[in-house]
Amino acid sequence: MNSDERQSPVTVVIGGASGIGEATAQDLRAHGHTVVVADLNPPADDPAAVRVDVADEASVAALFDKVVTTHGGFTGVVNCAGVSTLSQIVEHDAAEFRRVIDVCLTGAFLVLKHGGARITDGGALVSLSSLNARQPGTGMAAYCSAKAGLVMLTQVAALELGPRRVRVNAVSPGLVVTPLTAPAMDIPGVRDAYLDNTPLARSGEPAEIAALLRFLLSDDAAWITGENIDINGGAHLQRYPDLHGLVMKAFA
C-alpha cells in the first residue's frame, strides 16, 4: 500500500458489485476514496473485493476485521445489500418473509453493530433504505416492513454512536433501474405506473444516489445524523403503484 492509499479515506461498500452499490464504489474511487467492495458475489475483476453474507454475523464481523487488518481502519460504510419478494400477506411464505427481513433489516443491524464497533471515531455509516420505508405497496409486506424498520434502526444507531461523533444516516430512493428492479420494469404498465406517480416524471440514475451517499460520508455533512433522506423525484408526495395487481394481471 503506497502513501497515497494510506492518506485517502477508506470506505466499505456492501452490495458494491452491482446497481447502486457499484455506482457508489465507482463514484467514491473517483473522489479519492480507497474502496473495499463487499458482496455476496464479489466482482471477479476486483482482487481486493471481499465476499460477505450480511445475514451471517460471523461473515460481517470477519469483513470489518479484514478491513482493519488490511487498511489500518476505515472511516465510512455504505450498505446497499438488499433483496425483495412479492406476495400478499395471507399467501406469504414465512421462510421467504424471513429471508427478506434477514438481508434488509437484520443484515443492516449486523453491519451497524460490527461496522459501528470498529469504525474510526468521527466516521459515517449510511444505509440504503427505500421509498417503501414510508409508502406501503400491495404484495410487499416483507420489504416495506424491513425498510421501515431500517429507518428507525438508523435513528437508534445515531443516538448510540453520536458520542463518538460517528454519524448514521439512511437514503431512500424511489424508482432506480438496477438488476434488482429491472425484471419488474419489463411487466406491462409497471414503469408507467411509477412515473405517473412521480412529479418529476422520470426514474433516478444510480449515479444520482451515489452522489448523495458520498455527500453523507463527507465533512460537508458533519452535522447530519439520524436522517432518512428521500431521493425519488417527489414520488413520496403521491401514491405507490399497485405492483402486485399489475404483476397478477400480466401473468393471469
C-alpha positions, 0 to 999 in steps of 0.5 A: 500500500503506497502513501497515497492509499494510506492518506485517502479515506477508506470506505466499505461498500456492501452490495458494491458489485452491482446497481447502486452499490457499484455506482457508489464504489465507482463514484467514491474511487473517483473522489479519492476514496480507497474502496473495499467492495463487499458482496455476496458475489464479489466482482471477479475483476476486483482482487481486493473485493471481499465476499460477505453474507450480511445475514451471517454475523460471523461473515460481517464481523470477519469483513470489518476485521479484514478491513482493519487488518488490511487498511489500518481502519476505515472511516465510512460504510455504505450498505446497499445489500438488499433483496425483495419478494412479492406476495400478499400477506395471507399467501406469504411464505414465512421462510421467504418473509424471513429471508427478506427481513434477514438481508434488509433489516437484520443484515443492516443491524449486523453491519451497524453493530460490527461496522459501528464497533470498529469504525474510526471515531468521527466516521459515517455509516449510511444505509440504503433504505427505500421509498417503501420505508414510508409508502406501503405497496400491495404484495410487499409486506416483507420489504416495506416492513424491513425498510421501515424498520431500517429507518428507525434502526438508523435513528437508534444507531445515531443516538448510540454512536453520536458520542463518538461523533460517528454519524448514521444516516439512511437514503431512500430512493424511489424508482432506480433501474438496477438488476434488482428492479429491472425484471419488474420494469419489463411487466406491462404498465409497471414503469408507467405506473411509477412515473405517473406517480412521480412529479418529476416524471422520470426514474433516478440514475444510480449515479444520482444516489451515489452522489448523495451517499458520498455527500453523507460520508463527507465533512460537508455533512458533519452535522447530519445524523439520524436522517432518512433522506428521500431521493425519488423525484417527489414520488413520496408526495403521491401514491405507490403503484399497485405492483402486485395487481399489475404483476397478477394481471400480466401473468393471469 
